[in-house]
């Protein structure tokens, strides 16, 4: 099954909303322009070179155009905490055109407001392992189904260089599958979700600058990069403004405040805001 991308200039709100609820995802092409892709890639290279002076990244003296700088670190979390360049893509107009319709549509009486709680580079160099099966909702709990991921490849992605694979309809049950350690040799060290049948999974091959927008409940993974192509990607996560996020907390009364309001009023504005914590994972 090949997923046909939608066009931004042909958005029909009712059709998009119906499709998103039914499938758990939508794919749009030409969301990020070539110049924007170049800007993001150059900033990713600066992160990987150590230009942002983080003690988590060992600096190197490689030229900024060196392709190795796209994937020196597999995961770079919350880059917008350091970079104004990445932060501006949280409110990118093309991304927001899609999110304006789907970001909080699962929430009864949604007023159109939404916020961002995470940006992340996920990068795979040639020969590197894939990502294990997981749901973003398992890591970023909202439980009102408003968690929405936006996955943007910065090069063309296919089954050889590690495109995403998704399990259609897996968002419908509302089940959060437990994640556990594994010893699989072809996926990275992050825990893997278990307890479901993955046989219906399909690949999502995409052009650079496209955007896969998907439910936090949708099961997805990627496979080993068996190509000679570096596969850098940027992902951004959003949810309804009214959603409390007990991220990294044992209490549902806690609310993560390292958020960026995007649209509408933040009903928790009086709680203030915190700076997201920058993090990296090598492999």
Buried (B, 14 or more C-beta within 10 A) or exposed (E): EEBEBBEBEEBEEEEBBEBBBEBBBBBBBBBBEEEBBEBBBEBBBBBBBBBBEBEBBEEEEBEEEEBBBBBBBBBBBBBBBBBEBBBEBBBBEBBBBBBBBBBBBBBEEBBBBBBBBBBBBBBBBBEBBBBBBBBBBBBBBBBBBBBBBBBBBBBBBBBBBBBBBBBBEBBBEEEBBEBEEBEEEEBBEBBBBEEBEEEEBEBBBBEBBBBBBBBBBBBBBBBBBBBEBBBBBBBBBBBBBBBBBBBEEEEEEEBBBBBBBBBBEBBBEEEEEEEBEBBBBEE
